[in-house]
Amino acid sequence: MRPVLVTGATGTVGRHVVAELQAAGVPVRSAVRTPPAEPDADRVVFDFTAPDTWADAFAGIESMFLVRPPELTRVRSRLLPALAAARDQGLRHVVFLSLQGAERNRVVPHAAVETWLRRSGVGWTFVRPSFFVQNLIVIHGEDIRDRDILAVPAGHSRTSFVDARDVAAVAAAALRDPAGHAGRAWTVTGRPAASYGEVAALLTTELRRTEPGRTIRYTNPSVPAYVRHARRTLGLPTPLALISAAIYTTARLGLAAGVSDDVDTVLGRLPLSLAESLHLERAAWARPSIPAKGRQE
Ligand SMILES: NC(=O)c1ccc[n+]([C@@H]2O[C@H](COP(=O)([O-])OP(=O)(O)OC[C@H]3O[C@@H](n4cnc5c(N)ncnc54)[C@H](OP(=O)(O)O)[C@@H]3O)[C@@H](O)[C@H]2O)c1
């Protein structure tokens, strides 16, 4: 069996795609930018923007999990040339990590990738997830763990969250059965959508299992206050702070609450609930416990 090339293999979704495929006995070639410390036949150094890394990564590859790295916004010049090279080297099927609603939103870079794939002659499956639960770690982890706050300018509207594990499971199903998933677009969400006030309450419940009295507060800042906080306190680069503010504004307007049952359709099971996801990720927000003898009397 030829290996599946997994791009973004160190990322939020890609790491679970690698695990899903390996658990199913599918050979995986993980594409990574940093060379492994020890020689590793299952890893290949790959960068979408470094053509000298492409030939080795694509050698013998027929199927690929494609992640558009968040920092690559200009996909026509920085991502699609690598895909064209992969096609020329024999790529036959791409499972693309797109975005919920990419079919209606021509501004997002994912739309250009979808359009290219539709015209490429390569088979494709689009996995279009809603908002990752793991953003509560990647962007807001420090606030929740160290300050007991969830600072998001999303008002009281609901957002449709999804666990990266469910996104990866749908992608892996498509990678294992390209013929069954070719030309399909799956909108991958959890259910039901939740407000950030509800998320803070669920985080509180989860953390109180071992840290009685802890309360996570949803602060619902204004957009300018959020951007200031994201830049100065969380250290987000300004473009990322602005993009995330725009995403939360979309949520505030009630446009991010759509849910689907595609996880059930593809996997034959329900998506993880928000409470289940928060339980699985609780270590990210837990305060390190102080050993008894180190405590001040
Ligand atoms: N966050 C959400 O809620 C959400 C929802 C729907 C869709 N999405 C989409 O999901 C995608 C991101 O997926 P993710 O969150 O799993 O990724 P991620 O955690 O942000 O990780 C990005 C991955 O891309 C790799 N990478 C970065 N630059 C690269 C380059 N020039 N060449 C090759 N690889 C490179 C990184 O490798 P290194 O280890 O080398 O850095 C890392 O593995 C984005 O397109 C985003 O729009 C996100």
The ligand as a Gaussian input file, in Angstrom:
#p B3LYP/6-31G(d) Opt

LIG

0 1
 N       -9.020000      26.905000      13.826000
 C      -10.244000      26.690000      13.379000
 O      -11.236000      26.824000      14.091000
 C      -10.433000      26.257000      11.944000
 C      -11.717000      25.926000      11.501000
 C      -11.900000      25.526000      10.172000
 C      -10.800000      25.456000       9.318000
 N       -9.553000      25.785000       9.787000
 C       -8.418000      25.716000       8.861000
 O       -7.531000      24.692000       9.275000
 C       -6.228000      25.002000       8.783000
 C       -5.217000      24.871000       9.900000
 O       -5.240000      23.553000      10.400000
 P       -4.615000      23.226000      11.812000
 O       -5.236000      24.131000      12.832000
 O       -4.693000      21.757000      12.014000
 O       -3.110000      23.674000      11.615000
 P       -2.147000      24.328000      12.690000
 O       -2.316000      23.666000      14.008000
 O       -2.276000      25.807000      12.585000
 O       -0.734000      23.910000      12.132000
 C       -0.257000      24.350000      10.880000
 C        0.533000      23.225000      10.255000
 O        1.055000      23.654000       8.992000
 C        2.447000      23.447000       8.966000
 N        3.056000      24.477000       8.143000
 C        3.131000      25.808000       8.414000
 N        3.739000      26.449000       7.393000
 C        4.060000      25.513000       6.472000
 C        4.695000      25.545000       5.210000
 N        5.155000      26.702000       4.683000
 N        4.861000      24.382000       4.531000
 C        4.424000      23.218000       5.055000
 N        3.804000      23.109000       6.247000
 C        3.628000      24.249000       6.957000
 C        2.890000      23.526000      10.409000
 O        4.106000      22.856000      10.542000
 P        5.266000      23.317000      11.569000
 O        5.194000      22.352000      12.695000
 O        6.493000      23.190000      10.780000
 O        4.973000      24.731000      11.975000
 C        1.743000      22.816000      11.113000
 O        1.872000      21.420000      11.034000
 C       -6.279000      26.427000       8.238000
 O       -6.363000      26.426000       6.844000
 C       -7.542000      26.957000       8.871000
 O       -8.103000      28.018000       8.137000
 C       -9.350000      26.168000      11.072000

